[in-house]
Amino acid sequence: MGQLIWISGASSGIGRALVDTIPWPEARIINISRRPVAGIENLELDLVNPTSWEVVARSFEREVASFDGELAVFVHSAGTLSPIGFAGEVPADSYTRAVLLGSAAPQVLGSAFLAALRKVRGRGVRGLIVMLTSGAATNPYEGWTAYGAGKAAIDQWVRTAGREQKSRGDHCRVLAVAPGLVETAMQEEIRATATTDFPDVDDFREYHRSGIIRSPEVAAREIWRLVRDRDLENGAVEDLRR
């Protein structure tokens, strides 16, 4: 197989759509999430738990070491909006979980993937990291404190790690892509939130009524097309709405 692909959060939403629209028919796909996906390999892990990160790191190292194809890919799509609400007004344990999943996990897993690739440098294996981000990284939304901070952390990690990889010969491209408004369970959660916890909720309800929210499959195909067909600079942060 020419491609080896890990996708976190592949059991639902846009992660599942990314699995279903992968442009390499013979690729080996490994899902990293709490729930398995039929027809592909699965690492059933909760990425909120830091002990799971080492399990993923060992998978990266083990599989890349024996990989004789041309492209190894890590797509990080796992994420959560919960708890929606103002900082200091939501349960502390839920807030901590959101920070671990949104801010810490992508950085630790991204670094582990780069470390696995570094060990096979010289064998001709190219790498690609795609982190899903959001406009919330740069536009503050009251009630999304942990979510927005996590996406901002992803963007800066991608910019910096991409420059580092460029300095090391571009063996791995590191990219972030904001898919825009996508009809997932996350959007349903947003629309069901009280105005007191998310003052902009009426805007998102109107987006839904107006039909401008795209399907996960459409967004997934655009993500794959973007990272495959465009000569993006290492460390690029892209928004599909632009």
C-alpha positions in Angstrom: 0.0 0.0 0.0 1.3 3.4 -0.9 -0.5 5.3 1.9 -0.7 4.8 5.6 -3.3 7.0 7.3 -4.3 7.6 10.9 -7.5 9.7 11.5 -8.5 10.7 15.0 -12.2 11.0 15.6 -13.0 8.9 12.6 -16.1 7.3 14.1 -18.4 10.3 13.6 -18.9 13.7 11.9 -16.3 15.0 9.6 -13.8 12.4 10.7 -16.0 9.7 9.4 -16.5 11.6 6.2 -12.8 11.9 5.8 -12.5 8.1 6.0 -15.3 7.6 3.4 -13.8 10.1 0.9 -10.1 9.2 1.1 -8.7 9.7 -2.4 -6.4 6.6 -2.2 -8.5 3.5 -2.6 -5.9 1.1 -1.4 -4.7 3.1 1.6 -4.4 1.5 5.0 -6.6 3.4 7.4 -6.4 3.4 11.2 -9.1 5.1 13.3 -8.2 6.6 16.6 -11.4 7.2 18.7 -13.6 5.7 21.4 -15.8 3.9 18.9 -14.7 1.5 16.2 -15.4 2.0 12.5 -16.3 -1.1 10.5 -14.0 -2.0 7.6 -10.8 -0.3 8.9 -8.4 -0.8 11.7 -9.2 0.8 15.1 -7.3 2.1 18.1 -10.2 2.4 20.6 -8.9 5.2 22.8 -10.3 8.3 24.5 -7.8 11.0 23.6 -9.0 13.0 26.6 -6.9 10.6 28.7 -3.2 11.5 28.4 -2.3 7.8 28.9 -3.8 7.1 25.5 -1.3 9.5 23.8 1.6 7.1 24.4 -0.5 4.2 22.9 -0.9 6.3 19.7 2.8 7.2 19.7 3.8 3.6 19.8 1.4 2.9 16.9 3.0 5.7 14.9 6.5 4.4 15.6 5.7 0.7 15.0 3.7 1.1 11.8 6.0 3.7 10.2 9.0 1.6 11.0 7.6 -1.3 8.9 5.9 0.8 6.3 7.3 0.4 2.8 5.0 2.8 1.0 5.4 6.4 0.0 3.2 8.6 2.2 2.3 8.4 5.9 -0.6 10.7 7.1 -2.0 11.8 10.4 -5.3 13.7 10.3 -6.4 15.1 13.7 -10.2 15.7 13.6 -11.1 14.8 17.2 -12.5 17.7 19.2 -15.3 18.9 21.4 -17.2 22.1 22.1 -18.4 20.8 25.4 -18.8 22.4 27.8 -20.4 25.4 26.1 -20.5 28.2 28.6 -18.5 31.0 30.1 -15.1 30.3 31.7 -15.6 29.9 35.4 -19.3 29.0 35.0 -18.9 25.5 33.6 -17.9 22.3 35.5 -14.2 22.2 36.1 -13.8 18.6 35.1 -15.5 19.1 31.8 -13.4 22.2 31.1 -10.3 20.3 31.9 -11.3 17.5 29.5 -11.9 20.1 26.7 -8.5 21.6 27.2 -6.7 18.2 27.2 -8.5 17.1 24.0 -8.4 20.5 22.2 -5.0 21.9 23.1 -2.7 19.2 24.5 -3.6 16.1 22.5 -3.0 17.6 19.0 0.4 18.9 20.0 1.6 15.8 21.7 0.3 13.5 18.9 1.7 15.7 16.2 5.1 15.7 17.8 5.0 11.9 18.2 4.1 11.5 14.5 7.1 13.7 13.5 9.3 11.7 15.8 8.3 8.4 14.2 9.0 9.8 10.7 12.4 11.1 11.8 13.5 7.6 12.6 12.9 6.5 9.0 14.3 9.5 7.3 16.4 8.4 4.3 13.9 5.6 3.3 11.9 8.0 1.1 8.7 8.0 3.2 7.0 11.4 3.0 4.8 12.6 5.8 1.6 14.8 6.0 -0.1 16.1 9.1 -3.5 17.7 8.7 -5.1 19.4 11.8 -8.7 20.5 11.6 -9.0 24.1 13.0 -11.8 26.7 13.1 -12.5 30.4 12.6 -12.9 30.3 16.4 -9.1 30.3 16.6 -9.1 34.0 15.6 -12.7 35.2 16.2 -13.7 35.1 19.9 -17.1 33.5 20.6 -18.4 33.9 24.2 -19.1 30.4 25.5 -16.4 28.7 23.5 -13.4 29.7 25.6 -11.6 26.3 25.7 -12.6 25.4 22.1 -11.3 28.7 20.6 -8.1 28.5 22.7 -7.5 25.0 21.5 -7.9 25.9 17.8 -5.6 28.9 18.3 -3.0 26.5 19.8 -3.4 24.2 16.8 -2.8 27.0 14.4 0.3 28.2 16.1 1.7 24.7 16.5 1.1 24.1 12.7 2.8 27.4 11.7 5.8 26.7 13.9 6.2 22.9 13.3 5.8 23.6 9.5 8.7 26.1 9.6 10.7 23.6 11.5 10.0 20.9 9.0 11.0 23.2 6.2 14.3 23.8 7.9 14.7 20.0 8.0 14.1 19.4 4.3 10.3 19.3 4.1 10.1 15.5 4.8 6.7 16.1 6.4 4.1 18.8 5.5 2.2 20.2 8.4 -1.1 21.9 7.6 -4.2 23.2 9.4 -7.6 23.4 7.6 -10.8 25.1 8.9 -13.7 23.3 7.2 -16.2 26.1 7.9 -19.8 25.3 8.8 -20.5 21.6 8.6 -23.7 19.8 9.6 -22.5 17.5 12.4 -23.6 16.7 16.0 -21.5 19.7 17.1 -23.8 22.0 15.1 -26.8 20.4 16.7 -25.3 21.0 20.1 -24.7 24.6 19.3 -28.3 25.2 18.2 -29.6 23.6 21.3 -27.6 25.9 23.6 -29.2 28.6 25.7 -28.4 32.2 24.8 -27.0 32.8 28.3 -24.3 30.2 27.6 -23.7 31.1 23.9 -24.9 34.6 23.0 -24.4 34.0 19.2 -26.7 31.0 19.1 -29.3 32.7 17.0 -26.8 33.3 14.2 -26.1 29.6 14.0 -29.8 28.8 14.0 -30.2 31.1 11.0 -27.2 29.5 9.2 -29.1 26.2 9.5 -32.4 27.7 8.3 -30.8 29.3 5.4 -29.2 26.1 4.2 -25.6 27.4 4.1 -24.2 24.6 6.3 -22.5 21.9 4.2 -22.6 18.2 4.6 -19.5 16.5 6.1 -18.9 14.6 2.8 -18.6 17.9 0.8 -16.3 19.4 3.4 -14.2 16.2 3.5 -13.7 16.1 -0.2 -12.6 19.7 -0.2 -10.1 19.0 2.5 -8.6 16.1 0.6 -8.5 18.1 -2.6 -6.8 21.0 -0.8 -4.0 19.0 0.8 -3.5 16.8 -2.3 -3.7 19.2 -5.2 -2.5 22.6 -3.9 1.2 23.3 -3.4 0.7 24.7 0.1 3.6 26.1 2.1 4.7 24.0 5.0 2.9 25.4 8.1 -0.1 26.8 6.1 -3.3 27.5 7.9 -6.1 27.4 5.4 -9.8 28.2 5.6 -12.2 26.5 3.1 -14.5 29.5 3.2 -11.9 31.7 1.5 
